[in-house]
Amino acid sequence: MKSDTLKTYAELLKEKGMLLEAELFGQEDKKARILTYDSREVKEDTIFICKGAAFKEEYLQSAVEKGAVLYVSEKKYSLTKDVPYLIVKDVRKAMPVLADFFYHSAWEDMTVIGIGGTKGKSTSAYYMKAVVDDYMEHLGKKESAVISSIDIYDGVSRVESHITTPEAVELQRHFRNAADSGIEFVEMEVSSQALKYNRVDNLIFDVGIFLNISEDHISPIEHPDFADYFASKMKMFAQTKHAVVNLDADFSDRILEEAKAAGDMVTFSTKCEEADYYGYNIRKDGHETKFSVKAKDFDEEFILTMPGLFNVENALAVIAAAEILGIPRQFAHSGLQRARSSGRMELYASKDKKIIAIVDYAHNKLSFEKLFSSTKEEYPDYGIVSIFGCPGKKAYIRRRDLGTIAGKYAEKVYLAAEDPGYEPAEDISKDIAQYVEAQHCPYAIIEDRGEAIRTAIREAKDKTVLLVTGKGNETRQKYGCEYIDCPSDVEYVKKYLEEYDSGK
C-alpha cells in the first residue's frame, strides 16, 4: 500500500489545520506500510491511531512493541522509548484524512452510490447491486462491490458485516481493494453514526439516495435526540453529486431543503404524480409485485419477486439512480426482477401452507410498521405471530415502538435475545413486554432465539404468518463485547418447519 514518510503525514494534518503538536525524533523519512487503530493488526512500520472512549494506553504500548513507528492521538503518552507522534485536535476527524491519503483516494477511481435513510438501506443496496451487476456482466466486467449492514464484498473478501458503515480506515481499505480488483461500482449504506462521527469524510457520492427518516438510534451512546439524528442524516447531501429523494418521507419539505446542498436532485414517490419518478398501479400478482413507473422519458411496468409491497419505494430509488448513471433500462428491469437481499423478506412455508414464516432484518419503528401492515394486506386470511428483541444499551425508544406495533398487529409475541451486549436479555424483553401488554396482546419471553422460533411454530394456529425479525441471516449474537457464533434465524426457521412437517 502507500508508503509515505512520517513527515508527509505530519504535513498533511498541518495543512488541514488538525495538528497541534508533532515530534518525529529524527525519523522524518521513515516510511509507513500499515494504518490501523487496532493493536491486533499492528506489524512493523505501522501508523497507530489512538481512538475511542474505551482506548487504553496499554493498546498503544502493545502497538509499539509490535512495530508501530508513529502514533496519532489527542494526547501525548509516556512510553518506555521515544516514539514519533502527531497530536491532533480531533482524532475522529483526522482518521478519514489519514485513511483517504494512505489508500490514495481509491473511491475516486470508481462510481460510489451511497444510500441513506432509517429503513430500506440494505434492500436498496442489493437492488442497486443487482442492476449494476447485470450491466457489468453485459459489458464483461467485474461485479460491483457492496458495503452494507448485511455483508461486505470488496473484490478481495466477502464477509458478514456487524456495522452499517465501517470506520474510515476499513472503509478506505475496502475502496482500495475494490479499485485494485478492477471493480468500477460500489454500493454502500451510509448510517447516521458514520456521518456524525466522520467515517465518510473526504468522500463524494456520485449518487446519494435518501429513502426516509423516523425517530431511531436515540440513546446516550448514539444520538441524544431526534434533532441530532436528523442533522446527522442530512450531512450526506453536501457530499453528493446527484441526490435521489423520496417525496413520501416524513419531513420531506425539510429533507428537500437540505438536499439543495447536493449538486442536483431528482425525486420519487408512490403518492405524488409530480415526482420525477412516480410509481403507480402497485399490485400483488401471485408471488410477484408489479408496478408501473412514469418518468420524463418513459412509462413502463417493472416486476419485483422479493416479497413486500413496501419494497416498491426502494425499487423506485434504484430506477432513478440507474437512469442518472446512464445504465440502460433493460438492466433495471432484469436486476430488480431477480434481486435478493440475504435475510431480507425471506419467505418459508410448511408443506400444508398453514404456517408461513418471513425472516427479515426489520428492527425499527418504520420498518416494523411497513412490515406488519404489508403482511396484513398481503395475507388477510392469516393471523400474525411476532418473534423479535432489541439490542442492549442503545436505541431505547425502539422497545416502546416495536412492542407497541407488534402488540397492535400480532396475535402473540415471543420476545428473544437480539445482541443484548452488556444488558441482561431478560431485562430488555421485560422492558418491551410492557408495551406489548398495553395492546392487550399475549407474549412469552424466551431468551434463546432458536427455542423461541421452535415454540412459535409448535404453538401456531391454522393459517399463521410468523414474522421473525432483527437478525436475518446473521450468525452471531453479541453478549458483552463478544460475538458468539449461533445459527441464523433462517436456519432456525428451516429446521423447525421441517420438524413441523415431519410431525415430530
N, C-alpha and C positions, 0 to 999 in steps of 0.2 A: 504494500500500500504506500501512500505518500510518505516520503522520508525527508521532511524539512528539519532545519536546525531549531534548537530551542530558542535561539534569538528571533527566528521568524515568528514563532507563536507569541512571544512577548511583544513584538512589534504589531502583530495583528490585533491583540487585545488593547494595546495602547491606542492604536488608530481608531478603534471602536469606542474609545472612552470608557473602557471597562476595567482597566488596570490601575490598581492602587499602589502596588509595590512589586518589584522584581529583583531577584538575586539569583544569578546563574553560576556563581562560583567558578568563573573561567571556563565554563563548559558551553559557551555560546554556540559553538559549531557542532556540538553533539547532535546526532540525528535520532528521531523517534520513529519507531516502527509500529507501535500499538497505541491506541487511545481507548481508555476504559475507566469506569468508576467502580468496577467490581474487582476486588483484590484477588479473587479466584482466577481471573483472566490474565493477571499480570505475568509478563515474561521480561526478558532483557529488553532494554530500550523502550520502556512504556511511559507514556504520559498518564498520570493517575489523577483523576478528578475526585475531590473530596466533596460528596454531595449527600443531602438527605438529613432529615431530622434525627434519624437513627444512626448517623455516622459516628464511628468511634475511632479514636486516634490509633488504636491497635490495628485497624484496617490499613491505615497508611504505613505503619511500621512493617506490616506484613508485605505490603506492596514494594517497599524499599528493599526489603530482604530478597525479594524475588527478582529485582532488577529495574524498578521504576527509576527513571532518570530525571523526572520533573513532576512536581505536584501542583495542581491548581486548586485554590481554596479561598474561602472568605477570611481565613485567619492563618497565622503562622504557627507551626508546631515545633516543639523542641525535640529533635531526633538525635539518635546516637551518632550520626555523622552528618556532614554538610550535604544537603540535597537541594538542587535548584528548585525554586518555587516561584509561582506567579500568584499574587494576592489580588482578588477581584472584588468588585462591589457586590455582584450577584452571580453566584456560580451557576444558577439555572439559566440565566441569560447568556452566560459565557459558553455553556455547553453546546448549543446549536451552532454558535460561531466557530468553535473549535472543530466540531464534527463535520460541518459543511466544508471547512477548509481542508481538514485531514483527508476526506474522501472525495476531494476535487469537485464538489458540487455536482455529483453524478446525476441528480434529478434533472439537470438542465439538458441531459442527453436523451431524455425520454418525455413522453406525454403523461402528465400526472393528473389523475382525476380524483379530487377529494370529495368525500360525502359526509355531510354533517346533518345533525338533527337528533331528536330524542329517540325516535323509533324508525326502524327500517333501514338503518345504515348498512348492516351486513347483507341483507337481502338485495339491496340496490347494488352493492359492490359486486355480488355474484351475478346479478342480472347484467351489469355492465361488463363483467369479465366474459360472460358467455357471448355477448355481442361482439366484443373486441376479438376474442379468440376465434370466432367463426371467420371474421375478416382477416385475421393474421394467417389462419390456415389456408384461406383462399389465396393469399399472397405468398405462401410458402415460408412464412416467418414464425418466430418463436411465440409461444403462448404468453399472455401478459402476466405480470407479477401482481400479487394481491397482498395487502396488509390489512387484516380485519380482526375483529374480536373472536372469530372462529379459528382461523389459521393464517399462516403466512407462507407465501411462496415467493422466492426471490431469484429463482434460476439456479441457486446452489443448494438450498434446503427447502423442505416443506414440513412445517412443524405446527403443532397445536398452539394456539395463542392463549395467553392469560391476561391480556391487557388490550384495550381497543386500539390505542395508538402508542407505539413504543417510545421510550426515551430517545432524545435526539441522536445519541451515539449509535444505538441499534438501528434507528430509522435510516440514518445516512449510510450505515453499513449495508442495509438491505438494498438501498438505492444503488450503491456501488456494485454489489453482487449482481443485481439485475442488469445494469448497464454493461458490465463486463461479460455477461452471458448473452449479450446481443438482444436483450428484451427492449421493446420500444414503448410499451404502455404499462402504467402502474395504476391500479385502482386501490384506494385506501380510505378507511374510515378515519374521520377526524373528530376526536372527542373534545368535550368542553375542558377536560383536565389537560389535554395536550395543548390547547390554545391558551389556557390560563397559565400553565407552567412552562411555556416557551418551547415545547418539544418540536413544534413545526416552524419556529422562527427560521428566517433565511431560506424559505421555501415558497415558491409561487405555484399555485394550482392552475393548470391550463383550463380546466373546467372545475367549478365548485358547485356541487348540488346541495341545496338546503331543503330538507324534507318537511320538518315540523318541529314544534317545541311544546313541551309541557313541563310542569314542575318535577324535577328529578335531581338526584345526586346532591340533595341538601343535607349536609352533616358537618360537624366541626372539622373533618379532615378532607372535605370536598369543597362545596360551595356553601357559604353561611346563609344565603338566601337566594330567592329566585332572581333578584336583580343582578347578582353576581354571576349566576348561571347563564342568564340571558346575555349579559355583556360579554362573557367569555365566548359563547357560541358565535356572536356577531363578529368577532375578530377575524373570522375566516375570510370575510368578504374583501378585506383590504389586501389579502394575499391571493386574490383570484382574478384571472383574466376574463373569464366568461362565467357569470353566475346563472344558475338554474333554480328558480324559486317557486315553491308551492303556494298558490293563492288561497288554498283551502286551510292553510296552517293557522292555528291560533296566533294572534298578534301579527297577522300578515302585513298590516299597514306599517307597523314598526320595523318588521323584517325588510320590507321593500325599501324603506328609507335607509336602513343600514346597508342594503345591497348596492346602493349607489356608489359605495367605495370600490366596487369591482369595476373592471374595465368596461363591461356591458352586461346586460341581463335579459333573460327570457323567462317566461312564466308558464306554469302548467296547472291544470285544475280539472276536477270532475264535476264541478258545480258552476263555474263561471265560463260562459261561452267566449268571453273576450280574451281569455288566456291565449298565449301563443301556441300552446299545445293543449287542446281540450279533449278530454276523454268522456265518451258517452256510450249509450246503449250497452252498458255493462251487464253481463248476464252469465249465469252458470249453464253450461251445455255439457251434460254428463260430468266427466271429471275435468273438463276444461273450463277456463274463464275466458270469455270472448268480450272484446270491447273495440270500439272504433276511436280513432284519433283524428281530429280535424286541426290542421295547421295551415300556414300560409301556402305551402306548396303541395299539400296532399291531404287526402281524406280516405283513410284505409282502416281495415279491420286487423287487429292483432290477436294472438292467442297465447294464453299462459296455461301451462299444465301443472304448475306448482299451486297447491290449494291456497285459498284465502282471497276473497273478493277485494279486500283492502290492499292487496299487492298491486292493483292497477295503478295506484299512485306512484309506487316505486318504479313501475314499468314506464309510466309517462316521463318521469325524470330522466330515465336512461335513454328513451327515444329522443328526447330533446338534446341530451348530451351527445349522442351519436350523430345527430344532424349537425351540431356545432363543429364536431371533429371531422366532418366530411366522410363519415363511414356510410357506405351505400345502404339504403334502407332494407335491402334484402337480408342483411345480416342482423338488423334489429328484429326482423320477423323470425329468422331461424334461431337466433340466440335466445330470445325471450321464450320461444316455444319449448326449448329444451332445458332452460335454466333451472338449476337446483342450487340450494344452499344447504350444506350439511347441517342437520339439526334444526332447520327451519321448516315448519309446516310439513314434517314427515308424517305420513298417514299410514296406519296399520289397522287391520281388522281381523276379528275372529272369523272362522270359516262360516259360521252361521249368520254373520253380519250383525249380530246383536250388540257387539262391542266394537266401537271404532276408537282407536287411540291416536291422538295427534300430539306429536312431540315438537315443541317449539321453544325458542330461547326467550320468549316474551317475559319481561322482568320489570316493567314499569307501568305506570298508570295508562299511558297512551296505548302501549302495545297490548295490555290486558283488555282494555275497553274494546279495541278493534278486534282482537281475537275472539272474545266471548260473544260480542254482538254478531260478528260474522258467522260464528259457529251456530248460533241460534237461528240465523237466517238460512244458512245452508243445510242444516239438519233439523228442521222444525219438528220432526216426529221423535227426536231423541232427547233424553234428559242429559244434563251436563254434570260431570263429576270432575273436580279440580285437584291436582296434586302439585304443590309448589312450596317454596320457602322464601327467605330473604337473607341477604348477606349480613355478616356481623359488623357492627360499629360504623356503618355508613348508610346513606340514603334512607334514613329512618322513616321518612314520610311514605315510602313505599309500603310499609307494613299496614298503615291505615288504608292507603289507596287500593292495594291488591286484595287485602282482606275484605274490604267493602265491595269491590267489584265481583270477586269470586263468590262472596256470600249472596249477592244480588242475583247472580245468574245460575249458580250451581245448586244441585240437589244435595250434594255433600262435598266437603272439602277435607283433604288429607294434607296436613302440614308436615313437611320434612326438612332435613338439613339442606342448606344451599350456601356453601362456603361460609360457615359461621365464624371462621377465623378465631379471634380471642374471646368471642362471646358464646356462652353456652347455647347450643342449638335449641334446647327446650325453652329457654327464656325468650328467644326470638319467636318461636312458634306460639308461645303464650301471649306475646305482645300482638301478634297478628290475629290470634283467635278471638280477642275481644271485639274486633271489627266484623269478623265473620258472624259471630254470635249476635251482634247488633242487627244483622239482616235476617235473623231467625233461621239461620242455616246450620244444620248439624255439622260437626267436624270431629276429626281424630288427629292426635299428634303422634306421629311415628317417625322418629329421627332418621332411621335408615331408609334411604330413598327406594332401594330395591324392595324392601318389605312393604313400604307404603304403596308402591305400584302394584305389587302382588296382591295386597289386601284389597285395593280398589277394584282390581279385576275380579277377584273372587266374590266380592260383595255387590258387584254391578247388577242392576236390574235389567230386564229386557230393554233393548234399544237405548244404549248409553254411549255418549261420547266422553272419553277420558281426555282431559287437557293436561298434559304433563309438561310443565313449563319451567324455564330457568336455566337448565343445564344442557339440554340438547344432546350433542354428541361428545361433550366434554368427558374426559376420562380421569379427572382428578377432583378431589374435594379439598378445599383449604381449611385446615384446622390449625389454629395458632399461626405460625409463619410457614408451616409446611404444607405442601401439596401431596395429598395421599391418593395413590392410584385406586381407581374403582371402575366398575363397569359404567357405561354411559346410560342415560335414560332410554336411548334407542335399544340398547342391548337388553335392558330390563324388560321393556315392553314386548320385544320379540319373544324373549324367554317365557314370560308368564302368559302371553297369549297362546303360545304353543302348549303350555301346561293346561290352559283352559280348554283348548281344542281337543286334547287327548283325554280329558275328563278326569285328570288327576286331582 
